[in-house]
Amino acid sequence: MKTFVSLFSIIFILYSCSSVKVFNDYDSTVDFNKYSTFAFSKQEIEKINISDIDKKRILKSIEENMKSKGYSFSSNPDLIINISTKSREDIYINQTYNRFNYGWYGFPYDQNYRPYTRTTGLLYIDIIDSKNGSLIWNASGSGSLYSGRLSRDELISNFVNKVLESYPSQS
C-alpha cells in the first residue's frame, strides 16, 4: 500500500509541475545558427495589459533564457522578441452527493453543486528576423496563474522556461 501511495504522490507531483501546455512552430528554412543577438519590441511590450511587475518578470525570464542559450542582448539585434498575454477565467462545477451510509454503499438523498473558477494565463512569444521582418519562431503557453508552492517570480520563470524550451541554442 505504501508503494502505491508513494508512486501516486510522485506521479501527482510530476503532473502538477508540468502544468504549462506549450505549442510552438518555426520556419524550417531558417538557419538559426546565423543569429546571435536579440532585443525586445518596445512598442508591442508597452501595449501589453498586465502589471509592470509581471511584465518585468517575463522580460527578465526571457532574457535569462536567451542568454543561457548563447544569445546576447544588443541595441542592434539579429532577432526581435515580441510577447503578448491573455488570461481567461475557467468555471468548473463540483457535484457532490450527501448519503445515508449503509455498509459499503450509501443512498443519495441530496445533490449539491459548487462552482469554482480558475484563472488560466496565456503567453505568446514571437521571434522575428530583424533584417527582413519575417516571423521565424513562435510559441504559446497556457497554464494556471496560481501556485500554492511557488512564488510569483518562480511561477513566471517556470512558465517562460517551458515556452522557450524548444527554441534552439547557439551552436
N, C-alpha and C positions, 0 to 999 in steps of 0.2 A: 504493500500500500504506500509506504514511504517513497519507493521508487517512482510510482505513478504520480504522486503529488509533486515530487522534485522535477520529473520530466514535464509535467503540465506547467509548473512555475517557469521553467526555462523557456518553453515554447511561448508562453504568455509574454515574458519579458522581451524576447526577440521580436515577437509580433508588434508589441507596443513601441519598440524602438524604431521600427521601420514604418511608421505611420504616415510618411510622406509618399504620395504617389507621384511619380515623375514620368513625363512623356517628353521626348526630345526628337529633333530632326536636324539634319545638316545637309549641306551641298556636297555631294560625293565627288565633284570635280575639283574641289578646292584642296590645295596643298597647305595644310595647317602649319607646316614647318617654316613657311616663309614669314610668319607673323611672330613678333617678339615683344611688342609694346601694346598698351591699351590705355583707354581713358573712358570716362563716363559721359553720356549725353546730358549736359546740364539742363537743356530746355525740357527734355522729356521727364527728367527726375523731378524738376520743380512742379510738374503737373500732377504728380502722384498725391493722392488724397489720404495720406497716413501721417502720423505724428512725426515730427522732425527727429525724435529719438529713435523710433523704429527705422526711419529712413537711413540714419547714420549707422545703425546696427547692420542693416542689409548691405550698404555700400562697403563698410569695413570688412564684413564677411566675404563679399565678392573679391575685394582687393587682396585679402589674405589668401584666398583660394587660388586666385590667378598667379600671385607671386610664388606660391608653393608649387605651381605647375611650370615655373620657369619664365613667366612673363613679367615685364616691369612696367610700372606706371610712367606715362610720358605726356608731355604737353603737345607732342607731335606724334600721335599714336598710329599704329597699323590697324588697330581694332577699336571700334566704338561699342561700348556696352550700354544697352538700353534696358530699363526694367519697368515693369508695371505691376500693379497689385489689384486684387479684388478680394472681397470676402462675401460669404453667404451664410445665412442662418438656416441650418437644417433642423427640422422639427421631427421628433420621434414620439411615439406613443407607447408607453408600457401598459400592458394589460395584465392585471392580477386577479386572482380569484380568492375569496375568503372561503374556507372549507370547514365543514364539521369533520373531524377526524374519526375514522373508524378503522383501526388496524393500519395497514399499509396504504389504504386508499381513503380519500375524503370525498365528501359530497359537496359540490359547489353550491353556495347559497347567495353569493353576491359577487358581482364583477365590477372592478374598478379600472378606470383609465387615467393614467397620469402622464400628461405631456411634459416633455423637456426639450430644450434646444441645445445645439452645439454649433459654435462658430467655426467655419472652415475657411482657411486663408488660401488664396491662390497667388502664386508668384510666377511672373513671366520674365524670362531673361532672353534678350535678343543680342546676338553679337554680329556686328556689321563691319564689312571691309571698308575702311575709311577712304581708300583710294577711289573706289568705284561706287560706293554706297549700297552694295548688294548684301543681303542677309546671307550669312554663311552658316550660322548655327542658331538654333533656338530651343528653349526648353520651358516647360511649365511644371510646377509642382503644386500639389494640393494636399492640405493636411490640417489637423487641428491646431488652433491657436491657443490651446490651453495644455499645460502640463503641470501636474502636481509635484513632479520630481525635479524639473529643470527651471532655472532662472530664465527670464525673458531673453537675456543675451545668449544663453546656451541654446534655447529653443530656436531662435532665429538663425544662429550659426549652423546648427544641425540641418535646418530646413534648406539653407543656401548650399551647404556642402552636398546634400543629397541631389539638389537640382544640377549643380555643376560637376557632379561625379563623373559623368560621361564625356565632359569636354576634354579634348586631347591635351596632353602635356607637351612641353617643348622637348624636342629630341636633342 
